[in-house]
Amino acid sequence: MLDMSGPRQGAIEKLQSWRNQYSQQEYPEKVLINLFYDLYAMDGMWPQIETCFSGAQRFSDHNQALNHIIGLKRKYQAEVLRPRLLQMMNADQAVGNAKPSNWADRLNLAQAGDDASVIELEYSYWYYFQYQSATLSWAAAGLQGLDKRSAFIEVAGGEVGGLRLSSFSDALRFFPVILGIELEHKDIDGNRVEAASSGGKKVYPASFAMLPKLWGNQSAGVPTELKKLQAAAEQGNIEAKYVLGRHFAEGIGCPRNPAKGIPLIRSAAEAGNRDAQGFLGSLYMEGDGVPQNPSEGARWLRLAADQGDPFAQYNLGYLYERGIGVAANHPEAVRLYKLAAASGVVFAQFHLAQCYEHGKGVREDTAEAIRWYRLAAENGDTDAKEKLRMLEQQKKSGSLLSLIFGKGR
C-alpha cells in the first residue's frame, strides 16, 4: 500500500516554495495554474499510462519504474502542455469534475486578502496531488508486470466494487474511496473537530498540514473581503462590480440579495464586461431576480457572445435553435455552437452533434455527428456517450446489411 505521507508532504513543500517565490497576490493564481498543469498532464498522457500495462516494457525496481513514468509526465508537460496550458484553462477545460471556473470566486477572494480562500486553493492542490501520485505509482506497478486490478490493490491496499480505470477521471474517482479515508478532521484554524458536528462549517482532513495564513488575517472571512470589493467597486473598478454583484446575487459568503447584486452586475455589463453581460443575460432568461424576458436575455447574451464568451455563444445558439427570444435561425445556432464547442463547452459539443445528426441548420453528416458526440462524451457528457453508442451501433448494422445485400446481388 502506498504511504500517502510522502505525497502529502511533497504537496505542502511545493506550496511553500511557491509562497517563497511569488507575491501574496500572485501566489493564489500560481497554485491554481499548477493544479491544472498536473491535472491536464495526467489526463493528456493517459494513453502512455495505459501502455504501462501492455507488457511492452518491464522494470524490476519500483523506484526505477516510477521515475520512468514521472519522466514521461514531465516530457509531456514541457513539449505538449506548456504552450497550451493557459488556453485550456481559459476554455474552462475539465478533468473529471475539476475545471478552472470552480475556483474563480475563491481565486478573486484569495487575491484580495481572504485567507480562507487561500487555504481552500491550497487544499485543492494538496488533494489532487496525492491522487496524481497514487496514479503514477499504480502505473509504475504496471511496468513491473501487474495488471490494472492487481496494481490498484497493491497501491490502494484494497479492492473497490465496480473498479474501472480507463481514464484519469476514473483514477480520481476510485483511489479516494480507500486512500481518502480520514477519521480525524480540523477547522480552518487547525482545531480538531468532529466532521459530523461541524455545523456545516468547512473542515479539513487532519493529515492536511496547513501553512501559516498567507495574509495573517486570523479571522479573515468573506464579509471582510466583500468590503474590499465594495471599496474597489465604488472607485469604478468594473471587474469588482461584477464579482461583488455575483456574490450578492448568488449569496456567496453573504445573504442572497439579488436586489443589491443585480444593479452592480448591470453596471459592469453596461461598461462592456463580457462576463457580466453573459450572466445578466442568463438571469433574464431564467427570470432570476429580474422579470423573465427572453428578448432582453438574448440581447445581453449577444453582446457577450460577440466578445468571445463561449458560454454566451452556447446559450445564444440554443435560443436561435429553439426560437426563444429571437426568431428561429438554425444556421446561426450552428455557427454559435461551433464557436462554443471549439472552446470546449460540452453542451455546445452535444447540441452541435445533434444538428449534424438531424441535418438542422447544416447538411446531415453522421460522421461529423459522431465526432462531436465523442468529444462531448470524452468531456463527461453521459447523454453523448449513449448517443455515440447508438450511432456507432447503427453504423455497424448498416455496414453489415450492405455487406449481406451486396453479396446477394
C-alpha positions in Angstrom: 0.0 0.0 0.0 1.3 3.4 -0.9 2.4 5.5 2.1 0.4 8.7 1.5 2.5 10.8 3.9 5.2 11.3 1.2 2.9 12.7 -1.5 1.1 14.8 1.1 4.3 16.3 2.4 5.5 16.8 -1.1 2.5 18.9 -2.0 3.0 21.1 1.1 6.6 21.6 0.2 5.7 22.7 -3.3 3.1 25.2 -1.9 5.7 26.6 0.5 8.2 27.0 -2.3 5.7 29.0 -4.4 4.9 31.2 -1.4 8.6 32.0 -1.2 8.8 32.7 -4.9 5.7 34.8 -5.6 4.0 37.8 -4.1 0.8 37.4 -2.0 -1.4 38.5 -4.9 0.5 36.3 -7.4 0.6 33.2 -5.3 -3.1 32.1 -5.4 -3.2 32.1 -9.2 0.1 30.2 -9.4 -1.4 27.5 -7.1 -4.4 27.2 -9.5 -2.2 27.1 -12.6 0.0 24.4 -11.2 -3.0 22.4 -10.1 -4.2 22.2 -13.7 -0.7 21.9 -15.0 -0.7 18.5 -13.3 -4.4 17.5 -13.9 -4.2 18.3 -17.7 -0.9 16.4 -17.9 -2.2 13.3 -16.2 -5.4 13.4 -18.4 -3.5 14.0 -21.6 -0.8 11.4 -21.1 -3.3 8.7 -20.2 -2.5 6.7 -23.4 1.1 6.5 -22.2 -0.1 5.3 -18.8 -2.2 2.6 -20.5 1.0 1.3 -22.2 2.4 0.6 -18.8 0.1 -2.4 -18.6 0.8 -3.7 -22.1 3.9 -5.6 -21.1 6.0 -3.9 -23.8 8.4 -2.5 -21.1 9.3 -4.0 -17.8 11.2 -2.8 -14.7 12.2 -4.9 -11.8 12.6 -2.0 -9.4 9.6 0.1 -8.4 11.5 3.3 -8.0 13.0 3.0 -11.4 9.6 2.3 -12.9 8.2 5.4 -11.1 11.0 7.6 -12.2 10.4 6.5 -15.8 6.7 7.4 -15.7 7.4 10.7 -13.9 9.9 11.4 -16.7 7.2 10.8 -19.3 4.9 13.2 -17.5 7.5 16.0 -17.4 8.2 15.5 -21.0 4.5 15.7 -21.9 4.2 18.9 -19.8 7.2 20.6 -21.4 6.6 19.6 -25.0 2.8 19.4 -25.3 1.1 21.0 -22.4 3.1 24.1 -21.6 2.3 26.0 -24.8 -1.4 25.3 -24.4 -2.0 25.4 -20.7 -3.5 28.9 -20.3 -5.6 28.4 -23.4 -7.1 25.2 -21.9 -7.7 27.0 -18.6 -9.4 30.0 -20.3 -11.6 27.5 -22.2 -12.5 26.0 -18.8 -11.5 22.5 -19.9 -12.5 19.9 -17.3 -10.7 16.9 -15.9 -13.4 14.8 -14.3 -15.4 17.3 -12.2 -12.5 19.7 -11.9 -12.5 22.8 -14.1 -10.9 26.2 -13.5 -14.2 28.1 -13.1 -14.9 26.0 -10.0 -12.2 28.1 -8.2 -12.9 31.5 -9.9 -14.6 33.2 -6.9 -12.1 31.7 -4.5 -9.2 33.0 -6.6 -10.6 36.5 -6.6 -11.1 36.5 -2.9 -7.7 34.9 -2.2 -6.0 37.6 -4.2 -8.0 40.3 -2.3 -6.7 39.0 1.0 -9.1 36.3 2.2 -7.0 33.6 4.0 -10.0 31.2 4.0 -9.9 31.2 0.2 -6.2 30.8 0.1 -6.5 27.7 2.3 -9.2 26.3 0.1 -7.0 26.7 -3.0 -4.0 25.1 -1.2 -6.2 22.2 0.0 -7.4 21.6 -3.6 -3.8 21.3 -4.8 -2.9 19.0 -1.9 -6.0 16.8 -2.5 -5.4 16.3 -6.2 -1.6 15.9 -5.9 -1.9 12.9 -3.7 -4.1 11.0 -6.1 -1.9 12.0 -9.0 0.9 10.4 -7.1 -1.2 7.3 -6.4 -1.9 7.0 -10.2 1.7 7.3 -11.1 2.6 4.6 -8.5 -0.2 2.4 -10.0 1.3 2.9 -13.5 4.7 2.0 -12.1 3.3 -1.2 -10.7 2.0 -1.9 -14.3 5.6 -1.5 -15.5 6.6 -4.2 -13.0 4.1 -6.7 -14.6 0.9 -6.2 -12.6 -2.5 -5.9 -14.3 -4.7 -2.9 -13.6 -6.7 -4.5 -10.8 -3.7 -6.1 -9.1 -1.8 -2.8 -9.3 -4.7 -0.9 -7.8 -4.8 -3.4 -4.9 -1.0 -3.0 -4.5 -1.2 0.8 -4.3 -4.5 1.3 -2.5 -4.3 -1.6 -0.2 -7.8 -2.9 -1.0 -10.4 -3.5 -3.6 -13.4 -1.3 -4.8 -16.6 -2.7 -6.3 -17.1 -1.8 -9.9 -13.5 -0.8 -10.4 -12.7 0.8 -13.8 -9.5 2.5 -14.7 -9.9 3.7 -18.3 -9.1 7.4 -17.7 -7.6 9.7 -15.2 -11.1 10.7 -14.2 -11.6 7.1 -13.2 -8.5 7.2 -11.1 -9.7 10.4 -9.3 -13.0 8.6 -8.6 -11.7 5.2 -7.3 -8.4 6.0 -5.4 -10.0 8.3 -2.9 -12.5 5.6 -1.9 -9.8 3.8 0.0 -6.8 6.2 0.2 -9.1 9.2 1.2 -10.5 7.7 4.4 -9.9 10.1 7.2 -11.0 9.6 10.8 -9.9 13.0 12.2 -10.6 16.5 11.0 -9.8 20.1 11.8 -11.2 23.5 11.1 -9.7 26.4 9.3 -7.7 27.4 12.4 -6.3 23.9 12.9 -8.6 22.9 15.8 -9.6 19.3 15.9 -13.4 18.9 15.2 -15.9 16.1 14.6 -16.9 16.4 10.9 -20.4 15.2 11.7 -20.8 18.0 14.3 -19.1 20.9 12.4 -22.4 22.8 12.0 -21.9 23.0 8.2 -18.5 24.8 8.5 -15.7 23.8 6.3 -13.4 21.1 7.8 -10.2 19.5 6.5 -8.6 16.1 7.0 -6.2 16.1 9.9 -3.4 15.0 7.5 -3.6 18.3 5.6 -0.7 20.3 7.0 -1.9 23.8 6.8 0.7 26.5 6.1 0.6 29.8 8.2 -2.1 32.1 7.0 -0.8 34.0 3.9 -2.3 37.3 4.7 -2.2 36.9 8.5 -5.9 37.7 9.0 -6.7 35.3 11.8 -10.5 35.9 11.4 -10.5 36.8 7.8 -13.7 35.8 6.1 -15.8 36.6 3.1 -17.6 39.6 4.6 -14.3 41.4 5.1 -13.4 40.8 1.5 -16.7 41.9 0.3 -15.9 45.3 1.9 -12.7 45.4 -0.1 -14.6 44.5 -3.3 -17.2 47.2 -2.3 -14.4 49.8 -2.0 -13.0 48.8 -5.4 -16.4 48.9 -7.0 -17.1 52.4 -5.6 -13.8 53.5 -7.2 -15.2 52.4 -10.5 -13.4 49.0 -10.9 -15.7 47.2 -13.4 -14.5 43.7 -12.5 -15.0 44.4 -8.8 -18.6 45.5 -9.6 -19.3 42.2 -11.4 -17.7 40.0 -8.8 -19.4 41.8 -5.9 -22.7 41.7 -7.7 -22.4 37.9 -8.2 -21.7 37.4 -4.5 -24.9 39.3 -3.6 -27.0 37.8 -6.4 -26.0 34.2 -5.5 -25.4 34.5 -1.8 -21.7 33.7 -1.9 -20.4 34.5 1.6 -23.3 36.7 2.4 -27.1 36.6 2.5 -28.5 36.3 -1.0 -29.7 39.7 -2.1 -30.4 40.0 -5.9 -31.8 43.5 -5.5 -28.4 44.6 -4.3 -26.3 42.5 -6.7 -28.1 42.9 -10.0 -27.6 46.6 -10.3 -23.9 46.1 -9.8 -23.8 43.4 -12.5 -25.9 45.6 -14.8 -23.4 48.5 -14.3 -20.5 46.2 -15.2 -22.4 44.8 -18.2 -23.2 48.3 -19.5 -19.5 49.1 -19.2 -18.7 46.2 -21.5 -17.7 43.5 -19.1 -18.5 40.3 -21.1 -18.8 38.1 -18.0 -21.4 40.5 -16.5 -23.2 40.6 -19.9 -23.4 36.9 -20.1 -24.5 36.5 -16.5 -27.2 39.2 -16.8 -28.5 37.5 -20.0 -28.9 34.2 -18.2 -30.8 36.0 -15.3 -33.3 37.4 -17.8 -33.7 34.0 -19.5 -34.4 32.3 -16.1 -36.3 35.2 -14.5 -33.9 35.0 -11.6 -34.0 38.3 -9.7 -35.4 40.1 -12.7 -38.7 39.7 -14.7 -38.3 36.8 -17.2 -37.6 38.4 -20.6 -36.1 36.1 -23.3 -35.7 39.0 -25.7 -33.7 41.1 -23.2 -31.7 38.0 -22.2 -30.8 37.3 -25.9 -29.7 40.9 -26.2 -27.2 40.7 -23.4 -26.1 37.2 -24.4 -25.4 38.5 -27.9 -23.2 41.3 -26.5 -21.2 38.7 -24.5 -21.0 36.3 -27.4 -19.7 39.0 -29.7 -16.8 39.5 -27.3 -16.0 35.7 -27.4 -17.7 34.4 -24.3 -18.1 30.7 -25.1 -20.9 30.1 -22.7 -22.8 33.1 -24.0 -22.2 31.7 -27.5 -23.7 28.4 -26.5 -26.7 29.9 -24.7 -27.5 32.2 -27.6 -27.1 29.3 -30.0 -29.7 27.4 -28.0 -32.1 30.4 -28.3 -31.7 30.5 -32.0 -32.2 26.8 -32.3 -35.4 26.9 -30.3 -36.7 30.3 -31.3 -36.7 31.6 -27.8 -36.5 35.4 -27.5 -35.3 35.5 -31.2 -36.6 34.2 -34.5 -35.5 30.6 -35.0 -32.4 30.5 -37.1 -30.8 27.1 -37.3 -27.7 28.1 -39.3 -26.9 30.8 -36.8 -27.4 28.3 -34.0 -24.9 26.0 -35.7 -22.4 28.9 -36.1 -22.6 29.8 -32.4 -22.4 26.1 -31.3 -19.3 25.7 -33.4 -17.6 28.6 -31.7 -18.5 27.4 -28.2 -17.8 23.8 -29.0 -14.3 24.7 -30.2 -13.7 26.4 -26.8 -14.6 23.2 -25.0 -18.2 23.9 -23.9 -19.6 20.4 -23.6 -23.2 21.3 -24.0 -22.3 23.0 -27.3 -20.5 20.0 -28.5 -23.6 17.8 -27.8 -26.0 20.2 -29.5 -23.7 20.6 -32.5 -23.6 16.8 -32.8 -27.4 16.8 -32.7 -27.6 19.3 -35.5 -25.2 17.2 -37.7 -27.2 14.1 -36.9 -30.5 15.5 -37.9 -29.4 18.0 -40.5 -30.6 21.0 -38.6 -29.0 24.2 -39.9 -26.3 22.2 -41.6 -26.0 19.3 -44.0 -26.7 15.9 -42.3 -23.4 14.3 -41.6 -23.4 11.2 -39.3 -19.6 11.0 -39.2 -19.4 14.6 -38.0 -22.1 14.0 -35.5 -20.2 11.0 -34.1 -17.0 13.2 -33.9 -18.8 15.8 -31.8 -20.7 13.3 -29.7 -17.3 11.6 -29.0 -15.7 14.9 -27.9 -18.7 15.6 -25.6 -18.6 12.0 -24.2 -14.8 12.3 -23.5 -15.6 15.5 -21.6 -18.1 13.6 -19.4 -21.5 14.1 -21.0 -23.4 10.9 -20.3 -26.1 11.6 -22.9 -23.4 12.0 -25.5 -22.0 8.6 -24.5 -25.4 6.9 -25.1 -25.9 8.7 -28.4 -22.4 7.8 -29.5 -23.1 4.1 -28.7 -26.4 4.1 -30.6 -24.9 5.8 -33.7 -21.9 3.6 -33.8 -24.1 0.5 -33.5 -26.3 1.8 -36.3 -23.2 2.4 -38.4 -22.1 -1.2 -37.8 -25.6 -2.6 -38.6 -25.7 -0.6 -41.8 -22.3 -1.8 -42.9 -23.4 -5.4 -42.2 -26.6 -5.0 -44.2 -24.7 -3.5 -47.1 -22.3 -6.5 -47.0 -25.1 -9.0 -46.9 -27.2 -7.5 -49.7 -24.1 -6.8 -51.6 -23.2 -10.5 -51.6 -26.7 -11.4 -52.7 -26.6 -9.5 -55.9 
